[in-house]
Amino acid sequence: MWQEQGNLTNAFGDLTFGSSWQDTPDCSENSLVSQLQTTLDLQQQLDIFSMSAGRALTLNGLTLKTALGEFQATGSKAGEYQHKTSLSLDQQVLAELSYESQYPFTPLVQQQLLILESEWLFSLRNALVVSRLQQMALKDPLTTLGNRRFFDDSFAKAVQLAKRHQSPFALLLLDLDNFKQVNDIEGHSIGDDVLLKVADCMRETLRVTDSLFRFGGDEFAVLLTDTDAEHAERVAERLLSAIKSESFLVKLGVGCSIGLARLSHEQQPRDLFHLADEALYQAKSSGKGKVRHSQVSRANLTDKLTHPMRVAS
């Protein structure tokens, strides 16, 4: 489960604490240990820890780097002095902490921080385990893209946020062309390789901030925000071109069709999804290997909401 942390060990080194602190942890009501035990959320634990660390030295910022991602304490900013340390438990590196302050990290301050860090280790490990399990539950096991459950949640939140801030947002739906034939003729192992290549093309073509998903089968989705949403057709064409030019996919005759829909103020997530779905149907029915931007008006959605798209691969 924690194979990723082996990389952290190589990158960050190791830090082993003595056993004395483990034997008698302070679990009084107001202790750091008891406060950390109230949550398994990594961001909340970091904010709790930063408040205690701030009593040892006034901090400008605090960053936690883990195999699951990077987190910053609320309000963090750069400081003149930096201090880094690795957090390890049972000879396993859990994370790296990076402190920022306007004041130097004297040996006494470092010792005080070390004591506080030792009080965080068990709660941090538990939070990392839970976060890892949550991530696994939301990822497609083959491609490691988000799964349908993750898409439903992310899509609804992204639409709500875009409408609140009146920022551009677009949805791309992808369906592979000729995948079924390749899967049937070449076998599922080659079919899996195709899906992995497509996922790699998506990661390499799109921004880190764009959200990528695999629904299952050969269906994918992309959530585009801000600048990329304004130029969604250009992004979709770039993605289509990347998949068309991938040598492994070219050899097997696999391409993709893409349906695109942009969010308007009156639309709900369900409306936007069906507009993109209709655009994908248009791309498939017009000869495949194309990008289509839905021109369906909201008034014409009534029938489409109750009739799911049917396309041939």
Secondary structure, 3 states (H helix, E strand, C coil): CCCHHHHHHHHHCCCCCCCHHHHCCCCCCCCHHHHHCCCCCHHHHHHHHHHHHHHHCCCCEEEEEECCEEEECCCCCCCCEEEEEEEEECCEEEEEEEEEECCCCCHHHHHHHHHHHHHHHHHHHHHHHHHHHHHHHCECCCCCCECHHHHHHHHHHHHHHHHHHCCCEEEEEEEEECHHHHHHHHCHHHHHHHHHHHHHHHHHHCCCCCEEEEEECCEEEEEEEHHHHHCHHHHHHHHHHHHHCCHHHHHHCCEEEEEEEECCCCCCHHHHHHHHHHHHHHHHHCCCCCEEECCCCHHHCHHHHCCCCCCCC
